[in-house]
Amino acid sequence: MQRAFKIAPSILSADFARLGEEVHSIEQAGADLIHFDVMDGHFVPNLSFGIPVLESVRKITALPLDVHLMIDEPARYLEQFVHAGANSISVHAEVCEDILAIADRMHQLGIRAAIAINPETEPTRVLEAAAHLDMILVMSVHPGFGGQGFIPQSIGKVRAIRRELIRHGLEVDVEIDGGIKVDNIGLAAQAGANVFVSGSGIFGHRDYAEIIRQMREELQAKGQFDLCS
């Protein structure tokens, strides 16, 4: 069964001086989730925001908060991010020795469990643990900075992951993050993605509602899984 499509604007590309207004704007524009990138300057060569900002965002929106931890020690901070309002958390396979343990911990805390993989990371370990996951996040740029160009090879990885999930009868979301715009969102959906993170692809436009409408139009027109390609 095809999973529902969800659009998740990444507020890493929002105007930080007007963050509250930006959150309200994307909510009114029809976003399904808010993607919240956390960077520690170690796992990725950049710093972003953390728990206090997440708490503030939680107070002003009812949308699910999709937290992406690009940090070295994610298990150490899970509980704090959950208490701050996270509905789902993605941690990177590259810093996670025991995927099953961290997924189980997230479920114990009452949130959706996701594992992220970088462009150069093979999905083998993540697929082995897929029955314990709610979502797999495929990075289609190298993590750490917004506004990067889409890596086309990510499409093949998404397709391979979705094929394996179908083969094992697993209804797991596949999220794609990085360089997602109107002109490639349909291609990602055809490969099997159903959650689409877009930063500059949304916040780089004046009319958020119109660009999200265009994305949904592309998904409706081109979004049938094409796993034979």
C-alpha positions in Angstrom: 0.0 0.0 0.0 1.3 3.5 -0.9 2.2 5.6 2.0 0.7 9.1 2.4 2.9 11.9 1.0 4.1 14.5 3.6 5.9 17.8 3.0 8.3 18.9 5.8 9.7 22.4 5.5 13.1 22.6 7.1 13.3 25.7 9.3 17.1 25.7 8.9 16.3 27.8 5.8 13.8 30.1 7.5 14.4 33.7 8.6 15.7 33.2 12.1 14.9 36.8 13.0 11.2 36.1 12.3 11.1 32.4 13.2 7.7 32.5 14.9 6.1 34.2 11.9 7.8 31.7 9.6 6.5 28.7 11.5 2.9 30.2 11.4 3.3 30.9 7.7 4.3 27.3 6.7 1.6 25.9 8.9 -1.0 28.0 7.2 0.6 27.2 3.8 -0.2 23.5 4.3 2.9 21.9 5.7 2.5 18.4 7.2 5.5 18.5 9.5 8.2 20.9 10.6 11.8 19.6 10.1 14.2 20.7 12.8 17.9 20.2 12.1 20.3 20.0 15.1 24.0 20.3 14.4 26.8 20.0 16.9 29.9 21.2 14.9 31.5 17.8 15.3 29.4 15.3 13.3 28.8 18.0 10.8 31.0 21.2 10.3 28.2 23.6 11.3 26.2 24.6 14.3 22.4 25.3 14.3 19.9 25.4 17.1 18.9 23.1 20.0 16.6 22.4 22.8 15.5 25.9 23.8 14.5 26.8 20.2 12.6 23.5 19.9 10.7 24.3 23.1 9.8 27.7 21.7 8.6 26.3 18.4 6.6 23.6 20.2 4.6 26.3 22.0 3.4 28.0 18.8 2.5 25.1 16.5 0.5 21.9 16.6 2.3 20.4 13.7 4.5 17.3 14.3 8.1 18.3 14.9 10.5 16.0 12.9 13.9 16.4 14.7 17.0 15.5 12.8 20.0 15.0 15.1 23.3 15.6 13.2 25.3 15.1 16.4 27.9 12.7 17.8 26.1 11.4 20.8 22.4 11.3 20.0 21.4 8.8 22.7 22.7 11.2 25.4 20.1 13.8 24.4 17.0 11.9 23.3 15.0 12.4 26.5 15.7 16.2 26.5 14.5 16.5 22.9 11.4 14.5 23.6 10.5 16.7 26.6 11.1 19.8 24.4 8.4 18.6 22.0 9.9 16.3 19.4 7.4 13.9 17.8 10.0 12.0 15.8 13.7 11.9 16.0 16.2 10.8 13.3 19.7 9.8 14.4 22.5 8.9 12.1 23.6 5.3 11.4 27.2 6.6 11.2 27.3 7.4 14.9 24.9 4.7 16.1 26.5 1.4 17.2 23.3 -0.3 18.2 20.4 0.8 16.0 17.9 -1.5 17.7 18.7 -0.2 21.2 18.3 3.5 20.2 15.1 2.7 18.3 13.6 0.9 21.3 14.6 3.8 23.5 12.8 6.3 21.2 9.7 4.1 21.3 9.9 3.9 25.1 9.9 7.7 25.1 6.7 7.7 23.0 8.0 9.1 19.7 8.6 7.8 16.2 12.0 6.3 15.6 14.1 7.1 12.5 17.6 6.4 11.3 19.3 8.7 8.8 22.1 7.8 6.3 24.6 10.0 4.6 25.0 9.9 0.8 28.0 7.7 1.0 26.5 5.3 3.5 25.1 1.9 2.4 21.7 1.1 3.8 22.5 -2.5 4.9 22.5 -2.0 8.7 19.4 0.2 8.6 17.5 -2.3 6.5 18.4 -5.1 8.9 16.7 -3.0 11.7 13.9 -1.7 9.6 11.2 -3.8 11.4 12.0 -1.7 14.5 11.8 1.7 12.7 9.1 4.1 11.7 11.1 5.9 9.1 14.4 5.8 7.2 15.9 9.2 6.3 18.0 9.3 3.1 20.3 12.4 2.8 20.4 13.7 -0.7 23.1 16.3 0.1 26.0 16.1 2.5 24.7 17.2 5.9 25.7 20.4 7.6 24.5 23.2 5.4 21.2 24.3 3.7 20.8 25.2 0.1 23.0 22.5 -1.4 22.4 20.8 -4.8 20.6 17.5 -5.0 22.7 14.4 -5.4 21.0 12.4 -8.2 22.4 9.0 -7.0 20.2 9.4 -3.9 17.2 8.3 -6.1 18.7 4.8 -6.6 19.3 4.5 -2.8 15.7 5.4 -2.1 14.4 2.9 -4.6 16.6 0.1 -3.2 15.4 0.8 0.3 11.7 0.9 -0.7 12.1 -2.3 -2.7 13.5 -4.1 0.4 10.7 -2.7 2.6 8.1 -4.0 0.2 9.8 -7.3 -0.1 9.6 -7.8 3.7 6.1 -6.3 4.0 7.2 -3.4 6.1 5.2 -0.1 6.1 8.1 2.2 7.0 8.2 5.9 5.8 11.1 6.8 3.6 12.1 10.5 4.0 14.4 12.3 1.6 16.3 15.4 2.7 18.5 17.8 0.7 17.9 19.8 -2.5 14.3 18.8 -2.8 12.4 21.2 -5.0 9.3 21.2 -7.3 11.4 19.9 -10.3 12.6 16.7 -8.5 10.1 15.9 -5.8 8.1 13.7 -8.3 11.2 11.8 -9.1 11.9 11.1 -5.4 8.3 9.9 -5.0 8.5 7.6 -8.0 11.5 6.0 -6.3 9.6 5.3 -3.1 10.0 8.4 -0.9 6.9 9.6 0.8 8.2 12.3 3.2 10.0 15.2 1.6 12.2 17.7 3.5 12.6 21.0 1.7 14.4 24.1 3.0 15.4 26.6 0.4 13.0 24.9 -2.0 10.2 26.4 0.1 11.7 29.3 2.1 13.4 30.6 -1.0 10.0 31.5 -2.4 7.8 34.4 -1.5 4.6 32.5 -1.5 4.9 29.3 0.7 1.4 28.2 0.0 1.9 28.3 -3.7 5.1 26.4 -3.7 3.7 23.7 -1.5 0.7 23.5 -3.8 3.0 23.0 -6.8 4.8 20.3 -4.9 1.6 18.5 -4.1 0.6 18.8 -7.8 3.8 17.2 -8.8 3.3 14.4 -6.3 -0.2 13.8 -7.6 0.9 13.8 -11.2 4.1 11.8 -10.9 4.1 10.2 -7.4 3.2 6.6 -8.2 6.0 4.3 -7.1 8.0 3.0 -10.1 10.2 0.4 -8.6 11.1 -1.3 -11.8 13.2 1.6 -13.1 
